[in-house]
């Protein structure tokens, strides 16, 4: 008996992927203001190019924007009428306010608005007894070259933030992992807590270098668990895993292996790729076909993931199920791609779930968010969120409750906190104060990562992206049945079917087998007859 793998359709080779078009911005420098309530005229005006094939340009005015440069900043102290006998706690907000990228712009300004909302509540309700919070907004980007100077400017801005104006007791930022890796290295050396609401790199979990960094957004490693929850819910027992040949890929593979074992799943094929670029993608896919595994988990993000899926287009069929990280239809179906939306039918994509409708803390946050004036709080004024506002809000609130627990209203402790000298009392594990925010419970592990994540599962059905499931704080739930490539709800087999390779008697191989078997039987029968006939013959022994 031999395993026979059903042949797959030919795969297109070297498929070109489209890249996001760069959105350009024109900016007018703003002036810094020391006022707690700057007027709307103290702002930067950005021209945001609308989506492709649209010629209109929308104008959005951003108040309270720090001027570009490490020495420039804006200070905001909301809801404080008297500071007598109170200690000022300065929190740096280190974000790329001048970075010309639309997504970054939304993350930066909506996050700033959410942080300001949190500080207003902290000061109004005296959540840090004996103290009030002042925000120090500083641009972590130099406004000139997004390709070559981001890291250097992040370092300069961090040094300036920590050394001028009395320093900072804590820092919120940056929006990207690349910029956070630079600033968090400095803050951790000085034992100053730093929280990011959007940086997900696992490098930041390294407590040797980033001892005081924590975040309110899940890391990439958490995707593996929810992907395997889906696999187990479908009754599959065998999977294949692709992972990149870098540190992130190795960590994701190790995490998936541990979680697969805990769920009773077998990894029948595992393959690293992108060791030195795309040259090993096709051999990795050839290995998948030969393995017979049909449930494919892609533990990769960015360009490696997109290139792998483009090359694997011929394996998008009724025989395979593909699981990917993030909602990636836009780059996969870009203008330089030969793929059609229906080519991706049956694809499952797992993404962070930010909108927790029906969750009381989230609904309460939306009520407050909708009551804000969008002219003063960009992206607010609506009962909806634009990006990671709940996580930004939770960064500030987690830090405030952590400060309150560490100082307990003691004046000496508050002065040490304000000077950035409270040290070990402000490690990520000390930020566990039973606070539950609009993004869920803020429980941090020893690495400063949130212990629970919220995810949404998308399924491409008939060329359309449809949300079919969620995972809230580790509890996976399907809200509608998955639809596979063939348009049905019947889960495909997790391995290629076994076929018995018995030849027919009238085939060439069958005739050969019959002849050999017949001759062997005849020889055996002849031998038996000879033995019977001569069984009593005397034995002649030679001496």
N, C-alpha and C positions, 0 to 999 in steps of 0.2 A: 504494500500500500504506500502510496506516495502523495505528498501534499502538492496540489496543483493550484497556483495562483491565477485567478482570472486576469487576463491581460488588460492593462489600462490603455485608454486612448492616448495618442501621442501628445507630449507636452510641447507647447511653444517655447522656443528658446530665446534668451536674451531679450526679454520684453522690457521696453522702456517704461519707467515710472515717471509720472508727472510730479513736479514740485509745487508747493504752494507759491502763489505769486506774492512778491514782496509788496506790502502796502506801504506807501510813502506818506510821510507826515511833514507838514510845515509847522514850525513852532515860533512863537513870539516869546522872548524871555520875560519872565515875571520878576517882580521885586519881592524880596523877603519881607516878612512882616512879623513883628513881635506881638501884635495884638492877638488876643484870644479868639476874637471873632472877626477875621478879615472880611472885607467887603467882596462881593462877587467880581468886582473889577480887578482884584488882585489875582490874576489867573493866567493860565497859558491856553491859547486857542489852537487846537489841533484840527487839521483837515483829514478826515478819515475816508479813504477811497472805499466805496461800497463794493459788494461782491462782483465777480467777473461779469463782463459784458454790460455793465451799468456805467453810465457816464456821470450821473449825479454825484456830488460830493456833499456829505453831511458835515455840519459844524457842531462840535461839542465843546463846551467851555468847562475847564477843570479849575476850580478854585483851590486855594491852599497848595500850590505846587512849588516846591523848592527850586530855586535857580540851579542850573547845572554847575558842578564844581564841588570839590571836597570841602571847601570852606563855607559853603552856602547851606542854609537850612531854614526851616520854618518851625516855630514853636507854638503849640496849641494847648491851652489849659482850660477845658470846658467845665462849666457848672461849678466854679469855685468863686465864692463871693468874699471869703475871708480866709487868709492863710495864717492867721495868728496862732502860734504854738503848734503848727503843723509842719511836717517835713515834706519837701518836694521830692517825688520819685520820678526821675526822668526816664522815659522809655523811648529808645531810638526806633524809628520806622525806616528801615533801610531797603528802598525799593528803586527799580530802574524807571524813574518818572519820565525820562527823556528818551527811552529806548524806542525806536521807530518800528514797532510791531503791534498789530492790532490786538492779538490775543494777550500779549504782555500788558498792553495798555489797559485792557479790561480787568485783568488780574490785579494790576497795581492800584488803579483808582477805585474800583469797587471794594477791594480789600482795605484800602485806606479809609473809605467811608464806614465800613463795618467796624474797624478798629476805633474810629472816633466815636461811634455809637456806644461801644463797650466802655470807653473811658468816661463818657458822659454819665453812664449808669454807675460806674465805679466811684466817681467823685460825688455824685448826687446822693448815693446811698452809703458812702463812707465804708466801702468794702475793705479798704486797707485802713484799719483804725489808726488815727493819728497822722495820716498822710494823705496827700492828693497826688494825682498823676499829671505830668506834663508830657505831651508827645513832641518828639523832635524828628521832623520829617527831613530826610536827606536822600538825595539822588545817588544811587549806586552806579550810575552810568554816566559817561562823559558827554553824551549828546552828539558824538561825532562819528565814530567808527564802531558799528556793532560787532564786527568780526574780530578785531585785533586788540581792543583796549578794555573790554568789559571786566576781565579779572583784575587788571591793575587798578582800574577806577574803584572797583568794589573794595579793594584793600585800602586805598587812600581814603575813601569815604568812611570806612570802619574805623581807621586810626583817628581820623578827625572827630568822629562821633564820640569816641571813648576818651579823647584827651582834652576836648574843649568844653567850656560851659558847665563844668562840674561832672562831665562824663555821663554815663548812663547806667542804670541799675539793671536794665534788660534791653534786648533788641528783638524786634520782629522783622523777619525777612530772611532770605530774599525770595523772589518768586521762582527762580530757576535753581536747579541743583548746582549748576556750574558756578553761579555767583555765590550761592550759599556755602559751597565748599571753601571759598576764599575767606569770607567774613567770619564764618563759624570757627575757623582755625584760630583766628585772633581772639574772639570772645571766649572760647574755651580755655585758651592759655591764661586769660585774666579771670577765669571763673565767673563769667557773666552769662546768665542764661539767655539763649537765643531760640526763638520759635519760628518755624516757617509753616505757612498754611498751604504751600503748593509744591515744595521740593521733595521728590519721592525717591531720590537715589539711595541705594543701600550703602554707599560709601559713607554717608552721614550717620550710619548706625555704628560706625567704628568709634568706640568710646575712648580709645587711646588718643586719637586726634580730636574727637568732637565730644568731649566729656559732658559739656553743658548745653548741647544742642538737643532740642526735641521738636516734634511736629504734630500737627493735628490732621494730617493727610496720610492715608495708608501707603506703605512702600510697595514696590513691585512684587516683593515676595508673597504678599497676601493674595495676589491674584491666583496663585497656584491652588490654594485651598478651595476657593469658590469654583474654580474650573473642575476640580476633582469631585466636588459635591454634585455638580451637574452630571458628570460621568457616572457616578454611583447611582444617581436617581434614575438613570436610563437602564440600569441593569447590566452595563458593560463591565467586563472584568480585565480587559487587556487594552493598553494604550501605547502609543508611540509618542516620544517627546523630542522635539528639536530645541536646542538651546545654543546660544552664542558662546564662542570660545574665549570669553573674557571673564573677569571676576564676577560681574553681575550674572552672566549666564550660568557659571558654576554654582553660585549661591542659589539661583532659582532651581537648578536641577537637583541640588542636594535637598532643598526644601520640598520639592515635588516628590522625590523618592521617599522621604520620611512620611509625608502625608498619604502617599499612595499605599504604603505598607500598612498604615493605620486603618485604611479603608478597605483593605483586602484586595487591592488592585495590583495587577502585574504590569510592569513596564517591559513590553516585549521588544521594543526597539528604542534606543536612545542614541542621539547623534548630535555632536557639537558641529557648528559650522561658522562661517565668517571668521575663521582663524586669522586670515590675512586678506580679507575682502571677499568678493562674491564668487571666486573661482571654485569653491568647494560646495556650492549650493546644489548643482545638478547631481554630483555623485551622492550627496546626502539623500536626495529624492529617489535616486535609483535604488539606494539601500532600503528605503521605505517600501518600495514596490516589491523588492525581493523578500522582505520580512513577512509580508502578509498581514501586517497590522493595518487597521482601518480607522481607528479613532486617534486623531492627530492633535496633540497639544503643542502649541507654539509658544515656548517660554522665551520670547524675544520681543523687543520693541524697536520702533524706529525703522531705519533703512534696512537692517538685516531681515526683519520680519516682512517688510513689504516686498523685498526682492525674492525671498523664499516663496511667498504666496503667488507672486507674478509668474515665477518659473513653474510653480505647481499647478498652473491653471488647468492642465490636462487631467489632473487628478481630482478636480472638483467634479464629482460624479455621484451617482446613486450608491457607489461602493464605499465612499469615504465620508467622514465627518471631520470638519476642521474647527478648532477652537483657538481664538486669537485674543490678545490683550488689546483693549481700547477699541473705540468705534473708528474703524480705519477705512470706511468705504470711500471717503473723499479722495485720499491719496491713491487708493487702488484703482479708482475709476477716473483718474485725471485725464487731461486732454491728450497726453501722449500714450495713454494705455489703449490696448486693443480689447480690453475686457468690457463686457456689457453687464448691466446690473443683474440680469438673470443668470449670468455665468457664476455668480456668487451665491446662488440659492443654496440654502442649507448651511451657510456659514454662521457660526455662533461667536459673538464678540462680547467680552466682559469689560465693563468700564466702571469707574467710580460713580456712585450714586450720591448726588449732592442734594437733590430735592426730595425731602422726606415728608411728603404730603400725609397729613393725618397724625404725624408725630407731634405731641403737644409742645415740646420745646422749640421745634422748628416753626410751628404755627404761631407761637408767641413772638418769635423773632420776626416773622413776616409782618405781623401787626405793627411792630416798632419800625421796621424797615419801610413799610408803606407810608408811615406818617412823616417821614423825613422829606425835606425840600430838596429835590434833585439838583437845583441850582447851586446848593451848598454841599450836597452829598452826591457826587456822581454815581449814577446807576441805581440810586435809591428812589423812593417815591412810587414804588410799584409793589404789588404783592407777589413778587417773583424775584429770583436771583439771576445774576448774569454769569457768575463763575463760582469762586470759592469763598463767598462772603461768610457763610456759617463757620468755616474753618478759621478765617481771619478773626472773626469775633471771638471764637473759642480760644485762640492763641492768647489774646489779651486777657480774657476772663480767667483762663487757667493760670496765667502768670500772676494776676492780681490775687487770686485765692491762695496761690503758693506763697506769695510775699506775706499775706496776712497770717498764714499758718506759721511762717518762719519768725515773724517779728512779734506777734501777739500784742501789738500796741505799745511795745516797749520802746521808749524814745531812743535809747542807745542803739538798739538793734535797727531801728528805722534809719538812724544816721549812718550806720555801717552799710545798710542796704543802699541808701542813696549814693554812697561813695563807692559802691561796687565792691565792698569788702566783706560781704556776708558768706561768700565762698561755698563751702560744702553743703550748707543748708539749702542751697538753690539748685541742686542737681536734678535731672529730669524725674527721678523717682520721687522727689519731694514735691513735685507738681501734682501728685495724686491726692486730690482733696475731695473726692466724691462729687466733683462738679460734672453735671450733665448739660451739654450745650445743644444748640440747634443741629449739630452734626452727629449727635449721639453721646454716649458716655466718654468722658475724657480720661481714659485709663492708659497710663504709659508704662512700658516695660523698662528693663534696665538699660536698653539701648536708646530710650527716648522715643520709641515708636509707639503709635497707638495700638492697643491690644486688639481692638475691634475695628473692622471696616464695613462700609456699606457699599454694595455693588449692584449694578443693573445688568441684566443679560439681554442682549439684542440678537435677533434672528432675522436673516434675510429671507423673506418669503415673497415669491413672485417679483423679485427685483426691488422690493421695498424693505426698509429697515423697520422691524417691529419689536417693541419691548415685550418680552415674554416672562421675565422672572426677576427676582430681587434676592439679595442676601443682606439682612439686617443684623449687624453685630454677631455674625457667625451662623445665623439661621437662614437656610436657603429655602426658597419657595418659588414654584412655577405658577404664574398667574394665567397662562394659556399654554396649550400643548405645543411643543416644538414641531416645526415643519422641516423636513429634510429635503435633499436635492430633488428627489423624485416627486415632491409635492404632497407626500403622505405624512402621516404621523407615526408610521411604523419604523422603529429604530433599526438601522442596518446592523449586520453582524459586526462584532468587533475584530474578527480575523477573517482571512480568506477561507472559503469553504474547502473542506476536504473532498477530494474526488478519488474513487477507487479506479486505478489504472489497469483493469483486467482486459487483455486483448481478446478480440473476437476470434473464433476458431478458423474463420475463412480469411483472416488477414495474414499478411506476410509473416509478422512476428508470431501469430497464432499457429501457422503451419510449421514454423521452425520448432516452436515449443512442443507441438504434438509429435513431430518426428523424433526429436531427442528423447522425449518421454517414452514413446513407443519402443525405440531401440533399447532404452535402458530397461524397460520392463521385459522385453524379449531376452536380453542378456541375463537378467536376474532369473527368469524362468528356466533358461537353458542350464544355468549353473545349478539350479535346484535339481533338475532332472539328472544331471551327471552325478551329483552327490548321492541321490537316491539309488541309482542303478549300481553304482560301485561302492555302496556303503559297506558290503561284506567282503570286498576284495582284500587278499592278504597284503600286509604291509611289508615291503622289502626294504630292509635297512642296509645300507652300505657300511662296511667296517673299515 
